[in-house]
Amino acid sequence: MTNIVDYCKNPSFEVNVTDDWTPDLGGGARAIDATQYKVGANSCKLTPVAALCSIYSTAGVAVPNGSPATASVWVRCAADPTPDKFVLMLAATDWSTTAHVHPTSASNGAWEYITVSLTNNTGVAKTFMVGLQNNFGAATAVWVDACQLELASAASAYTDGAQGEGHSWAGAAHNSVSTWTEPASVGFVTVIPYMMV
């Protein structure tokens, strides 16, 4: 039986853009947006004014020493984000270890899926968080949706508790860890008709 656990507690911004996300707006703004979305009916719109505009997952996930974690997100930019106008970060909350990735020009006006992995080699357990950072710095919007934080070496298919059969929230909808559990196999017997010759 396979489980996928998403430790982002508010991964698709369906109700708000504040639960489980800490801002570092630098004069910018974050807002729920129903005009652009990849999953559900809303996304988070990050718009800087003169500096960076970023949000960080508040709770994160405890990562044992020697273990990997992976973050993934769908991103859409109002302009070409290359080379580094948007950043998906995966980092320890004390910044002792970090990894990041940038979208390509494919996310200029369209949704692009990006993912980054990081192994905790610090020697002790660390709490890892996800960072979503708009570095355009000139009122150029970036939309983010379907964020996932996993204890895995590579990204799995997106999951949250609202995705249907096999998906669940650990607590409040859109404000708790979510899990997808693979349905148990149903046994069956193949019957072969006997033919008289």
Backbone torsions as a table, in degrees:
resi	resn	phi	psi	omega
1	MET	NA	132.7	-177.1
2	THR	-105.2	136.8	174.2
3	ASN	-121.1	140.9	169.4
4	ILE	-118.2	126.1	179.6
5	VAL	-117.4	125.4	176.6
6	ASP	-104.0	115.0	-177.5
7	TYR	-86.6	-3.8	168.9
8	CYS	-74.2	119.2	-172.9
9	LYS	-81.0	-19.3	178.1
10	ASN	-132.0	69.9	-166.5
11	PRO	-77.9	-25.0	-175.9
12	SER	-121.9	10.7	169.9
13	PHE	55.9	38.7	-176.7
14	GLU	-73.2	-33.1	-174.8
15	VAL	-106.1	-38.6	-179.9
16	ASN	-161.9	177.4	178.5
17	VAL	-116.5	17.7	-176.1
18	THR	-110.1	-40.3	-178.6
19	ASP	-58.5	128.5	178.8
20	ASP	62.4	15.2	176.7
21	TRP	-129.8	123.7	178.2
22	THR	-99.4	128.9	-177.2
23	PRO	-87.8	152.4	166.9
24	ASP	-138.3	75.8	-164.7
25	LEU	-79.6	-26.7	178.3
26	GLY	56.0	34.4	-178.5
27	GLY	92.8	-1.2	179.2
28	GLY	-93.2	-163.2	-177.3
29	ALA	-144.5	151.8	171.0
30	ARG	-123.8	143.5	-176.9
31	ALA	-153.0	148.4	172.7
32	ILE	-73.0	140.0	-174.8
33	ASP	-135.8	123.4	-179.6
34	ALA	-98.6	0.9	179.8
35	THR	-88.9	-26.3	178.5
36	GLN	-127.3	127.8	177.0
37	TYR	-162.9	153.2	177.8
38	LYS	-109.0	-36.8	-179.8
39	VAL	-128.2	140.3	-179.7
40	GLY	71.6	-137.4	-176.2
41	ALA	-131.4	6.8	-179.1
42	ASN	-145.0	164.0	171.8
43	SER	-141.9	179.5	175.0
44	CYS	-105.9	125.0	178.2
45	LYS	-100.9	120.9	178.4
46	LEU	-107.4	121.3	-177.8
47	THR	-129.1	111.6	177.3
48	PRO	-79.7	162.0	174.5
49	VAL	-105.6	-64.6	-179.7
50	ALA	-130.1	-2.7	-178.3
51	ALA	-142.2	-165.4	179.8
52	LEU	-70.7	160.5	177.6
53	CYS	-138.5	115.3	-174.6
54	SER	-142.6	159.2	174.1
55	ILE	-134.2	150.3	-178.2
56	TYR	-129.2	139.0	176.5
57	SER	-63.3	130.5	-171.7
58	THR	-76.2	-48.9	-175.1
59	ALA	-77.7	-43.3	-177.1
60	GLY	65.3	-158.1	-179.6
61	VAL	-147.4	141.2	176.6
62	ALA	-75.0	126.1	-178.4
63	VAL	-117.4	114.8	178.6
64	PRO	-61.8	154.5	175.4
65	ASN	-58.8	135.1	179.8
66	GLY	86.5	-3.1	-177.4
67	SER	-102.6	151.8	179.8
68	PRO	-94.1	161.5	169.7
69	ALA	-140.6	156.0	-178.3
70	THR	-138.5	138.4	174.4
71	ALA	-118.8	146.8	176.7
72	SER	-147.4	155.8	179.9
73	VAL	-160.8	153.5	169.0
74	TRP	-95.4	133.6	-177.3
75	VAL	-132.5	143.6	176.1
76	ARG	-135.4	128.5	-175.7
77	CYS	-113.6	146.9	179.4
78	ALA	-80.2	-7.3	176.3
79	ALA	-150.3	172.4	179.9
80	ASP	-62.7	119.7	-175.9
81	PRO	-86.0	-2.8	-178.3
82	THR	-74.7	145.9	3.2
83	PRO	-87.2	-25.6	-173.6
84	ASP	-151.8	41.7	-177.2
85	LYS	-80.0	-14.5	173.1
86	PHE	-135.7	144.1	-178.4
87	VAL	-132.8	129.7	164.9
88	LEU	-99.4	118.0	-178.3
89	MET	-112.1	147.4	168.7
90	LEU	-127.8	120.4	-172.0
91	ALA	-149.2	152.4	168.8
92	ALA	-69.3	147.2	-177.3
93	THR	-64.1	-19.6	175.5
94	ASP	-96.1	7.7	177.2
95	TRP	63.2	20.0	179.5
96	SER	-73.0	-19.7	176.0
97	THR	-151.1	137.6	-176.8
98	THR	-145.4	158.2	171.1
99	ALA	-148.6	152.6	-179.3
100	HIS	-151.1	163.4	178.5
101	VAL	-148.1	154.4	-179.0
102	HIS	-120.0	149.1	173.7
103	PRO	-74.1	168.0	177.5
104	THR	-101.1	-177.9	178.6
105	SER	-63.8	-13.2	178.4
106	ALA	-62.3	-23.3	-178.5
107	SER	-87.9	7.1	175.0
108	ASN	-76.3	95.6	-180.0
109	GLY	84.7	4.9	179.1
110	ALA	-143.3	161.1	-179.7
111	TRP	-80.7	135.7	176.4
112	GLU	-130.4	138.0	179.4
113	TYR	-94.7	125.5	177.7
114	ILE	-129.4	153.1	-176.4
115	THR	-149.5	150.2	179.0
116	VAL	-143.2	143.5	179.9
117	SER	-123.3	154.1	-178.3
118	LEU	-152.6	132.1	175.4
119	THR	-98.8	135.0	178.6
120	ASN	-77.9	100.6	178.1
121	ASN	-112.5	29.9	-176.5
122	THR	-82.2	-15.0	-178.6
123	GLY	100.1	-13.2	178.3
124	VAL	-140.9	164.1	176.1
125	ALA	-64.7	143.7	179.0
126	LYS	-135.2	152.6	170.7
127	THR	-92.9	124.5	178.9
128	PHE	-99.7	144.6	176.9
129	MET	-128.4	162.6	175.4
130	VAL	-102.4	138.0	173.7
131	GLY	-121.3	135.8	178.0
132	LEU	-121.8	113.1	-169.7
133	GLN	-127.9	122.6	174.9
134	ASN	-95.2	114.5	-178.5
135	ASN	-105.4	14.3	-178.7
136	PHE	-62.2	-41.5	174.7
137	GLY	67.1	19.0	-177.4
138	ALA	-147.8	46.6	178.2
139	ALA	60.4	26.4	177.7
140	THR	-97.3	120.2	-173.1
141	ALA	-80.2	149.2	170.0
142	VAL	-130.7	134.8	176.8
143	TRP	-107.4	139.5	177.3
144	VAL	-128.0	146.7	-177.7
145	ASP	-157.0	158.9	173.7
146	ALA	53.6	56.9	179.2
147	CYS	-82.0	140.3	-179.8
148	GLN	-136.3	138.0	176.4
149	LEU	-128.4	118.4	-173.4
150	GLU	-128.5	153.6	169.0
151	LEU	-90.6	77.5	-175.5
152	ALA	-155.6	160.9	-178.8
153	SER	-87.3	-8.7	178.0
154	ALA	-151.5	160.1	-177.2
155	ALA	-72.4	142.2	173.2
156	SER	-102.8	172.8	175.3
157	ALA	-59.0	142.4	-177.5
158	TYR	-60.4	140.4	176.7
159	THR	-141.0	142.2	162.7
160	ASP	-149.9	169.0	-172.4
161	GLY	-65.5	-10.8	-178.6
162	ALA	-97.7	6.7	-172.6
163	GLN	-84.5	0.4	175.6
164	GLY	109.5	-156.1	-173.4
165	GLU	-55.0	132.2	178.8
166	GLY	88.3	-11.0	-179.6
167	HIS	-100.6	144.5	179.5
168	SER	-154.4	157.1	172.0
169	TRP	-98.0	145.9	177.0
170	ALA	-77.1	-21.1	-179.5
171	GLY	-150.9	-126.7	-178.2
172	ALA	-65.6	138.6	177.5
173	ALA	-60.4	135.5	179.4
174	HIS	62.0	20.0	175.6
175	ASN	-153.7	37.8	177.7
176	SER	-160.4	166.5	176.0
177	VAL	-59.8	143.4	178.5
178	SER	-123.4	154.6	-174.7
179	THR	-138.2	141.6	166.4
180	TRP	-113.1	128.6	178.0
181	THR	-115.4	125.8	178.6
182	GLU	-63.2	129.6	178.8
183	PRO	-59.0	144.6	177.0
184	ALA	-65.3	142.8	178.8
185	SER	-66.5	142.4	177.3
186	VAL	-101.6	119.2	-179.5
187	GLY	-70.2	150.3	176.9
188	PHE	-148.0	160.1	179.6
189	VAL	-118.8	129.4	176.7
190	THR	-87.8	125.0	179.7
191	VAL	-101.9	122.9	178.6
192	ILE	-104.1	117.2	-178.3
193	PRO	-60.5	143.0	176.5
194	TYR	-91.9	128.6	-179.0
195	MET	-112.2	131.9	175.1
196	MET	-78.5	134.6	178.5
197	VAL	-112.2	NA	NA
